[in-house]
Amino acid sequence: MNDEKKIWLVSTDHLEDGLWFREEEDFKYGMNFIAAQAVFSAVTILAFILMSNHVHFILYGTREEVLAFINGFKTRHARYLQHKYGVREALRRNGVDIREIQEDDEALERAIAYVQMNCVAANICSHPVQYPWGTGDTFFNAAPRKGVPVGTLSVRAKRRMLHSKAAFPDNWLLADEGYILPSSYLNVRYVESLFRTPQRMDYFLKTSSKARKRIESTDSGLPYEEAARLLDAA
């Protein structure tokens, strides 16, 4: 049924002749666009990562809600790219793959690990916790990042800093870098209960297809092509 809520892996194709994010400021805008989509959308965000030329999300909702989420995110960021760089229709033909994730046989754990490990497979960092443009440091963090509650800011300050008219909840936290922390709107408790322990999450990270690609590759520094299939046997 199309109106049944499920868990989905949402991935965009790699842009071949452009970038979603060229510099740090672009990533910050992207992080706040996700927070805005979390306000406007009916989906629940479980994990995500922003790479320079593609993005991945793990979302819970109906297929229509998930499609509306990613299309809304693409629209917001495309407007930003046009305004900043004069690039028209930068993401219009950027394909999106929406794939249902079965909630058995550890498929969801593998999917989350796959998303988190994109930055490691691209030789950007050695562990997802070191990558700021995603949810790598959100789970099982004994020293979670702190921020300023959005409710302490004036309306003008919120719009100036977040570049959005979204009615963000007062208890959401704004990082010093200028974007809302994913821990504010992710279902962290659910993901941590899914993995049960930090050691079990680390196991899935180390045995994910993205981890294998880094170990087996002799390249240095170049992003890897996406796996043809996500939910292959680990």
N, C-alpha and C positions, 0 to 999 in steps of 0.2 A: 504494500500500500504506500502511495506517495506521501501520505500524511503521517507516516509512522516515524517516530524519532529514532535515529540510529547514530552510530559513531562513524565518522568519515575521515579519510585522508584526503586533503585538498592540496593539490600541487599545481603550480603554474609551469609551463614550458620554460626552458632556458631561453632568454632573449639572445638572439644571435648577433644582432647589430645595434645593441643598446644596453642600458643598465637601468634597473629599478632604482638603485642607490649608488651614487657616484662618490659621495663623501659623507662624513659623520652627520652633518646636519640633515641629510636626506634620510638616514636611518632613524634619527630622532623624530622627524615628522612621521615616518612610517609607524613607529611605535605608538605615537599618539593617535594615528588614524585607526589602528587596531583597537585602542581603548574606546574611541568614538563608536566604532562598529559594535563593540561589546555593549554599549549603551543603547544603540538604536536597534540592534538585532535580537532575535529570540534564541540564538544559538548559545551553547556553552563552550567556551574555549578550554581545551585540555593541554595543548602544547602548540608551539609554533617556532619558526625560525625565519629570519629575513636574510637572504644571501644577496650578493650584488646583482645577480641577474635572474633570480627566481625566488619564490617563497613556498613554504610548506605550513599547513595547519592541520591539527587534529581537532575536529569539531563534533559536537553532539547537537543534533536537531533533525528536522525533516530535510529531505534533499532540497526542497524548495527554499527552506530557510538558509541552508548552507550555501546554495547558489547565490541567494540574495546577499549574503555576507561577503563572499569573495568578490562579487561584482561591485558591491558598494565600496569595498576596499580598493579595488582597481580604479574605480571612477575617481575617488578622492585623490589617490596618488597620481593618477594621470593628469588631473588638474594642476596639482603641485608641480609636476615636471614641466607642463606647458608654461606655467607662470614663471618658473625659475630659469628654465633652459630654452624656452621657446620651442619645445618639441611637441608637435601635434600628434595626437592619436598614438602615443608611444606604446600603450598597452592594449589598444583596441583589438589587435589580432594575436595577443598573447594567449595561447590556448590554456585551458584549465582542465585538469583531470580530477574527477570526484569519485572516489572509490570507497565502497562500504568496507568497514573493518568488522569482522566477526568477533564477538566477545567470548571466544573460547580458544583453547589451544595456544594461549599466550600470544595471540595475534596482536592484541592491543599493546602489550608491553613492547613487542618488537617494532610496532609502528612508531610508538613514541620515541624509542631509542633511535630508530632510523632518522627521524626528524632532528632530534637533538644532535646527532653525530655529523650532520652535514658540514659544520664548520671545521670539525676535526679532519674529515675526509678531504677537505679543501686545503689542508695544511695551514690553516689560519691560527690554530691553537692546539694544545695537546689534550684538552678536556672541555666539554661543553660549558662547564661552570665559568670558564674564562672568556666566553663570548657574550657580549652585552646585548646583542640584537636578537633576543629570543628568550626562551624559558629555561636555559641551561642552569642558571643559578637559583632557580625558584624552588626546587624540590629538595627536601631533606637538608636544608641549609640551617646549620646551628647558629649562624650569625647573619640573619636575613638583612637585606639592605633597608636602610631607613630613609624616610622622606617626609615632606611636609604635607599634612592633610589638605586636600583640595578645598575643603570647607573653610579653611583659614584665609583663603585668598579672596580678594574682591572680584566681582564679575569682570571688571576691566582687566585685572591681572591674569585671570584664568584665560580669557580670550587671547591676550597678548602672548602668554607663554605656551598655550596649548593649541592655538590657531583653530579653535573649534567652538561652536555654540552649543555643543552637547551638554546636557545637564549631568555632569559627572557627580556621582555620590560623594558626599562630604568626607567620608572616611577613606577614600582612595588616596594613595600616596604619590606625590610628585617628587621624583628624584632630583638631586642637585643639577644633574645634566639637562633637565628640562623636559622629561617625559614621564608619563605615569607608569609606575612599576607594574609589571605583569601580575605580581602576587596580589594586586588589588582586585583583579577581575577573573583570574583563573580559578578553576575548581581544584585547588592544590590538595585539599584533603582527600578528594577522590583518587587523584593520581598516586598520592603517597600510599593510600590504602590498597591500591591495585598492586604496587610493587612490594609493599609490606615493609621492606627494610632498605636502607641505603646500599647495602652490599648486593642485594638482589637487583636493584636498578643498575648498579655499576656492572654487574654481570651482563645484563642485556645491552648496555652501551658497548662493552668490550667485544661482544660476540655479534653485534649487528652487521648487516651487509656493508654499511659504510665503514665500519672499523676494518673489515676484511679487505675492502678495496684499498685502504691506505697501506695496510701491511703488505699486500701483494703487488702494489704499484711501484715502479721505479721512477715515476715522475716526481718533480719537486715544485710545489707551489701552484700548480694549475688545478682548477676545480675539476672534479670528476663528473662524468656523465651520470645521469640518474639510472638507477637499476631498472631493468625492464619490468621487473615484477617486484613489488614491495614485500609481500608476505610469503616469500620463499622460506623453506625450512632453514633454520639457523644452523 
